[in-house]
Amino acid sequence: MEEAYLRMEESNRRIQSQYDDLQHRYDDLSRKVTADSPAPRSASAATARRLSRDGSLGVPAARVAGTPGRRLADMLGVPDDGEDQQPIVGLTPLLPEASPDQDPGAGGAEGTGGRTGLDQQPRNMPPGGEGEIGRGSFGAAGTELAPYRSRMDRIGAGAEGTGGRSYPGQQPTVSGARARGEVGAFQPEREGEEGQSRAPGAQDLKPKRYPGRIAFGEGLEFTSDDGEFKLQFHNLTQAEFRGFDNHDLGVLNDQFFIPRQRWYFVGDLTKKVGFYTVINRGYGSLDLLDAFITLRLSNSLRLRVGRMKTPYLYEYFSIAEGDLIAPERSLFATNMALNRQMGFMFLGELFKDQLSYAVGLYNGPRRSFQDTNSAKDIVGNITWRPFLLSERFKALNYLNIGGSWDVGYQNNYPPQPTYFETANDQTAGTGAVGLSPTFLHLNNNVEELGQRVQWGAHLVWYYKSLFLMGEYAGARAGYGLVSGNHSVPIDFNGWHATASWFVTGESVTRRVNMVQPIRDFNFDFLKPGGKFSPGAIELFARYSALDIGRNIFTAGFADPNLWTNQVWATDVGLNWYLNFYTRIYLDWQHAGYGNEVNVAPGKFTSTTDIYWLRFQVFF
């Protein structure tokens, strides 16, 4: 059909060229006849009719379709003598005569072979159909055929050639020049006529414009006046210094660096549709961290689709990187959390927000953009607040009890993580090994292979200025050698206990957007009359441990002479919130190992220490 359409277009162009050539010849001969024959004016019409009937102009004596003789006589200055008003000139017919039912002059710009001005058209030209390209169909004299419709028009390709809609009923109604995409088809809007096009017969293809406002709160926010549309920009910048004890020299170097630089673009396209996009630069790589769309069916049922945080472990899913207690997460979460993955997730709150749930289907590989097999992981998290609405036990209103799980099959090379570390978020960059002690490194010929099942249980309590969290997690994951297809299950077990207390009196009910100080830090307190204001100060402590099955060595996946399968770490420090947006971390992390680990060629240690200073801006 597309080939037939192209042949029709070529035929239209040839016919138009012939018509234009004949029109020019007729104009030249008419001027010559008028100049060379000083006959009475009454004879001009007869002469013209004679020339038309005997074909003296060099063309067959036939009626010109769609151009009444009277109008052409007026153009030539021939008076109306009351005689036969047949067309003055004979041209090869291009189209049949208009049917009696057709309105003279209704041909218009639509479907008329490339002429776009109404005054340029013959009056009796049959009108074209909506969306036609060229003249439309024509047949023998006295017959009327359906107007030609292009393949693009029939399948609903769209006036601008988008091709995204699959049938004509999905298309906005457009016609004429606008349907053909001709120059000038899209006119600027008239003042005071929002969303209206000047193109005749064209309907509005633009969305309605909504007036809005700009504000700065938790971030830079653009919002429509009716609250339907919203765009927020957030920024997370972390700049820090890590120092190590002298005996931790080797690959561990005292240094300044930026662990995270993130730009967030978050918003609503109506209150039912949201989007969330985060670009991240951390540990040597720049990538798309999050990119998902949210459909809000109700508060109890929302759907996320895209790349997002997986809901395994409360510490990972419910506490964002800008709201961490210590600079990094506990040992198990740092190494075994599922991180970001592609997939979809249902989540919501039930029973007056007493029960939160999240369950989704994901590719499976940690920190991934695509899968390496067709198997998918089912990941979920449930949190219950049994005393949320209690007046009798108000102290337990924000007691959270719950668990999380992950079930799937893996076939991933290289495995993630390859390096098991005490103080780094997961990363594929090898440069990160100089920033955190490594206690286990898998051999280069190891892959994740086989069933992976992970589980966790958490207990979290927020009470005024006090925060307590404990979480246990376990896993059984298959590993194998690249050269074979035998899977060996490896057991992982870990737990942590964390406590914090705001000595300045701030209260928290969740670790999200931490925290608005009662009194912001006063940078001008040294000026005359200035008063000292400390901001908010949070003291914290955390103990975490990770135990990996001994068969990680006996199966040949790692070297027992260089690494350990047992590690524990203690973090002690404070968080200083100068204001809602600015925070300073101070932390000392002391880690111990089941047996000595290699920190440099020929150098081993059974403990490591990190002295941590981090500055953070998050808005």
N, C-alpha and C positions, 0 to 999 in steps of 0.2 A: 504493500500500500504506500510505503514511503517513496518507492521508485515511481509509482503512478502519480503521486503528488508532485514530485520533481518534474516529471514530463509535462504535467498540466501547467506548472509555473513557467517552464520554458516556452510552451505554446502561447501562453498569455503574453509573454514578453515579445514574441515574434508578431502576434496579432497587433499589439499596441504599436510596435515600430512601423508596421505597414499602415495602420490607421494614421499615425502622425505624418508619415511621408505623403500619403494621399491628401491629407488635409492641407499640407503646405502647397502641393501642386494645384489643388483647387483654388486656394487663396490667390496664388500667382496668376493663374489663368483668368480668374474672375476679375482681378484688377486690370488685366490686359484687355479683356473683352469690354469692360466698362469704358476704358480709355480710348480704344480704337473704334468703338461703335457709338457715334453720337445720335443714337436713336431716341425717340421720345421716351419719356419715363414709363409710359404705359407699355412700350414695347420691351422694356428691360425684363419684365417678368416673363413675357412670351419667349424672348430670346433665351432666357435662362432655362425655361421649361423645355424649349426645343433642344438646347444643348444637353440637358439632362436626359431627354428621351432618346436621342440618337447616339448618345455616348460620345459626343464630341470632345469631352474633357479627357478622354483616354481611359475611362473606367466604365464598367458595366452599368447600364441604366437600371439601378435598383434603389429601393428606398433605404435611407439611412436610418437604422434602428435608433430610436430614442432621441432624435433631433428634429422637431417639427419644422416644416418648411417656413412657416411664418416667422419663427424666431430667427432663422438664418437669413431670410429676406430682409428683416429689420437690420441685421448686422451689416448687410451689403448695401443698404439704402434703397431697396426695391419697394415701391409703394404697394399697398393692398388694392388691387383693381377689381376685387370681388369675384375673380374667376376661380378656377380650380385651385384649392390650396394644397396640392400635393407637394412633397418635399422637392426642393429646388435642384438638389444635386444627387446623383446616384453614386453610391459607394458599395463596395463589396460588403454584404451584411455581416456584422459581427455578432449580433445577438438577435433573438426573435423580438417581434413587436410585443410591447407590454400588453398584458391581459387587461380587459376592461375593468377588472376589479382593482387593478393597481392604481395607486395614487400618483399622478404625474408629478415629477419632482421629488418623489420619495426615495429615489435611488441612493442619494447621499454618498458619503465617502466610503461606506462599507461595501466590500466586495466588488470594486469597480476598476480593478486593474491598475492600482497604484496612484490614481489621482485622489488627493486628500481634501481639496477645497470643494465645498458644496456648489459654488458657482461654476466650477470647472466641469461639472457632470452634465451629460445629456439628460433631458427631462424624463424621457420614457425608458431609461435604463432600469431593468428589473433590480429590485433591492437584493443585497447579499444577506446571508445569514450571519448570526452572531459568531464572532471568532474566525471568520473566513480570511483566507490569505489570497489576494488576487480578485478576479472577477466573480467567481462562482461558476456553476455549471450553465451550459446553454445547449439548445437543440435546434431542431428545424423550426421554420417560421410557423407561428400559430400554436406552438407547444410550450409547455411550461414544466421545467424539471426542478427537482429539489436542489437547493444550493449546495455547492461542494463544501464538505467539512474535512479539514485535514486530520491526519492521524493524531497529531498532538491535541487537537480540540476534542476528538472522540475519547481519548484515554485520560483527558484532564491534565495535560502537561503544565498548564498554568500560563497566564499571560506573559510572565517574565521568563518562561522557559525553565522553571524550577524542576518540573517533572516529579515532584514529591508526592502528589496526590494521585490516587489510583483510579478514580472514576469521576465523571463530570459533575455529579452532584456535590462533590466536595469543593468545587471551585467557586470563587466569587464570580458574579455575572459581569462580564466585560464584553465589549464589542468594538467593532470598527478598528480605527487606527491603534487604539490601546491594546486590543487583542493581538494585533500583528506586531506590537512592539516598535511602531514607527517613531521616528524622531518627532518630538513634540507631543507624543501621546499622553505623557504625564505632565500636567500643568501645575505650576505652583498654586497653593491655596489662596483663595480670595480672602482678604482681610475680613475677619468676623465669621468665616465659614469654616470652622475647624473640621479637618478630616474630609473635606469635599474636593473633588477633582473637577477641573474645568472641561475635561474631555467629555463630549456628548455621550450620554448613555452609560458612562462608567460609574461603578459604585466604589465606595471607599475601601481600599485595601490596607489602610494603615490602622494600627491599634489606637484606641483613644488615648489622648495625652492627659496625664493626671498631675495637677499642681502638687507641689510637695514642699518639704522643709529640710534643713540641714541642722544636725545637732551633734555634739560631742559628749559621750557618756562613757560607756564601757569601750567604745571605739568611735570612729568617725561614721556617722549614720545619715543616710539619705532616706526619707520616708515620705510617701504620698499622704496627702491630708486625710484621706479616708482610711489609712492604715493598711491598705491591701498590699502595697508594694514597699519593699525595703531592701536597702543595700548597706552592708556594714563592712568597713575595712578595719582589720586588726593587725597589729605588729607585735612580734615577740623577738626580742634581741637579748641574747645571753652572751656575756663576755667574761672570761674567768682566767684565773691563774691556778695551776696545780703544781705543788712542790712535793718532792719525795725525799725520804731520808737518804743519807749518803750511801748506805749499803744497798739501796734500790737503784743504783746507777746501772748503766747498760742501755737497753732500749727505752727505759723510763727516764724521761728528761723533764726537768723543770721547765715550764713554758706557759706562755699566754696563748689563748686561742678562743674561737667562737664555736661552742658546741651546737648551737641552734640559732638560725636566723630564719624567721617564718613570716610570710605575708598571707593573711586570711581574707578571703572575699566570701562573705556570707550574706544571704538575703532571702526574701520571699517574693515569688511571682504569684500574687494572690496569697491569701492566708492558708490556702490548702497545699501550695507547692513551694518548697524551699530548695535552696542549693547551698553547697558548702565546698569551697575550693581552697586548698592550702599549698603554697609553694615553700619548700624547705631547703635550706643549705646547712648541712651538718656533717662533721667529721670528714670533710673533703669532697662531698658530692652535692649537686643541686638537682632536685627532682620534684615531681608532683607527689606530695605527701598524701593529701586527701582530695577526693573529687567525687562527690555523691549528690544525688537528688533525693529529696524527701517528699513523699506524698502523705499529707496529714488527713487521714480519714476521720479520726477523732483523737481525743487525748489518750484513749485506751488502745488505739491501733494506728501506728505510723509505719511507713515503708521507706527504707533507704536502699538505693541502688547505686553501685559504683565502687570506688576504692575508699575504704574506711577502717577505723579501729574495729578489731574483732572483740567480742564481748567476753573473752576468757580472762579471768582474774579481776576481782574488784579493784585492786591497786592499779591495774593497767587501764581498765575500761572507764572507771568512774573518777579518776584523778588525772587531770591533764598535765602536760609537761610544764606548763607555766605555774602550776599550783602544787608541785611536789613538796613533800615534807623535807627530805634531804635533797641534795643536788641531783641524785639519780635514784632509781628504784632499788628494791631489795634484790638479793642474788638470784632467786628463782625467776622473778618477773623480768629482770634485766636480760636473762639468757633464754628463758623458755616461753615467754609471752608470744602470742601468735602475730603480734604487730599488725601492720596494715596489709589488707588483702582485697582482692576484687571479689564481689559477690552481692548478695542482698540480705537484708535483715528486717524483721518485724520487731517493733518495740513499743512499749507504752506503759501506762500506770493504771492499775485496777483498784477497786474497792476504796475509793476516795484517796488515792495515792498511797495506800498502805503497801501495795505490792507492785514492784517494778520488774519488768521482764524484758529480755532481748534474746532473740534466737534467729540465727541466719545460716545461709548456705554459702560457703566460700571455696576458693580454689585450693587452699591448703598450705602451700609453701610460705614460710614466714617472710615478711617484708617483700612481697612479690607483686608483680603486675600481671602475670599470666601463669597458667598451670603447666605442669609437665606430664600430666596424665588426665584421664577422663574422670577419675574419682574426685569427689567433693567432700569437704569437711562440714559437719553439722556442729555449730558452736553456739552455746547459750549461757545465759546468766540470769539468776533470779535473786532478788533482794526483797526481804519482808521486814516491814516496820510494824510490829504487832501493837506497839503502844503509842502510835503516832497521834491518835485522837483521844488518848486517855487523859482525864483530868486528875485521876487518883495517883497515877504514876507519871507525873509530868517530867520527872528527871529522866525517864526512859523514852520520851517522845521520839528521840532521834537515835534509837538503838536499831541497828541494821543487822539482820541475820540472813545468810544466803549461801549460794554456791554457784559454780560454773563448770562447764565441761567442753570437751572437744573430742570428736570421733571422726577418723578419716584414714585414708590410705595414701602413703607417700612414695614417690619415686623421684627424688630431687638430687641433682648434682650441680654445683657443690652444695653440701648441706648448709643450712642456716640455723644456728651459728656454726662457724668453723673454729673461731676463737671464743673460748669461754672466759669472761672477764669479770672483775669485781665492781667496776665503776663506769661502764660505758653503756649507752643505749645501743641496741643492735645496729650494726653497720657492716656493709660488705667491704669497706675501705680498709686496706692493710695499714694505712698510716695511723689508724686509731690505736694500734698496739703500743705506741709510745705514750699514750695518754692514760692507760689503766693497766694494772697488773693482770697478766694472763696466767690462769692456773691450769688450763687444759687446752691443747691444740690438736684437733683431729688430723690424721694423716691425709695426704693429698689424694689418696686413692679410695676415700670413704664417701659413701653417699647415704642419704636417707632412703630406706627401702623397707616397705612393709607397713603393717597396721600401726597407727598412732592413736593412743587414747590418753587424754589428760583430764584431770579433775581438780577441783579446789573447793574450799569452804572458808567463809569469812565471817568475822564478827567485828563490827565497827560501831563506835559510840561517840556521839557528839553531845557534850553537856557543858553549856556556857563556854568558858575559856579552855576547857579540857577536850582533848581528842585522843582516843585510843583505837588502835586497829591491830587485829591479829588475823593472819591468813595462812592456811596450810594448802600446799599444792603438790600433786604427784603426777607422774606420767610413765607410760610404757611405750617406747618408740622403737621401731625397727631400723637398724642400720645394716649396711652390707658393703662389700668391696666392689669396685667398679668392674673388676675382672670376672666376677661371679654373679650368681643370682640368688645366693643364700642370704636370708634375712635373720639377724640376731636381735632379739628384743633387749633393750637397755632400760633399766629402771632409773627414774629420777624422783627425788623427794626433797622438798624445801619448805621452809616456813620463815615467818618473821613476826616480830612484835614491835610495835611503834607507839610512841606516846609524845604528845606535845602540849604545851600550856602557854597561853598568852599572859605574860606577866603584867601587861598594860591594860588588861580587862576586856579585850574584844571577845565577842562570842561568835561561834561558827556553828552552822548546822549541816554544812557540806563543804568539801574542798573544791569549790568552783569560784573563779573570780576572787581569789584571796588577795587581801582583805581590806576593808575600809577602816583605817585607824580612827580611834576616837578623836585623836588630835594629830594632824599631820605634822611631820617634822618641820620645824621652823628654821630655815636656812639663815635667817637674819637675827638669830638670838644673840649674836655678839655685838650687834649695833646698839647704841644707847637706847634704853627703854625696851629692848627686845626681850621676850620671854622664851625660855627654853621649852620646847615641846618635843618629846622623843619619837613620835610616830608609834608604830606597833612593834612589839618585840615578842617573838615566839621561841621558846626553848624546846629542843626536841632531842630524842634519843631513839635509836633503833638497833635491834640485833636481828641478824638474818643468817640462815645456813642453807647449804645445798649439798646433797649427797648423791653421787652418781654410782650406778652399779659397777662392781669391780670388773665385770666382763667387758667393759669398754677397753680394757687393756688386754685381757686374755684373748679376745676376738681379733686383736691386731688393728684396732681402730685408732689407738694412740700409744705413745711411748711412755711406759711407767717410769723410765729413768729420768724423764724430763718434767713430768706433770703429775698432778694429784687428782683424785676423784672426790675429795672432801675439802670444803672451804666454809669458813664462817667470817662474818664481818660485823664490826660495831661502828656505828656513826653517832657522833655527839656534836651538837652545835646549836646555832640560833639562826633565825630568820628575822631580818630587820626590814620592816615595811615603812619606807619613808612617807609614802602616800599610797593611794589605790593602785598606782601604775608602776611604782619603783620599789625594787626589793634587793636586798643584799643577803647572800648566803655566806655563812661561816661554818665550816665542817671539818672535823678530823675523822678520817676513816682508818681503822686498824683492822687488817685482815690476817687470818691465820690459816695454815694449810696442813692437811693430813700428813704429807711428806713434802720435802723441799721441792721447789719449782725453779725452773731455769729462767733467769732474767737477763742473761747475757751469755755469750760463749764462755763456758767454763765457770760461770758464776751462778750460785743457787742461794735461795733464801726460804725460810719457813714462815716469815711474816713480811708484810708490807704496810707502809703508812702513807697516806695522802693528806696534805694540808691544802684545804680548798677555800678559795675566795671567788665568789661569783657575783657579778652585777647583772641585774635583769630589769628590762623595761617591757611591760606587757599592757597594751591597751586595745 
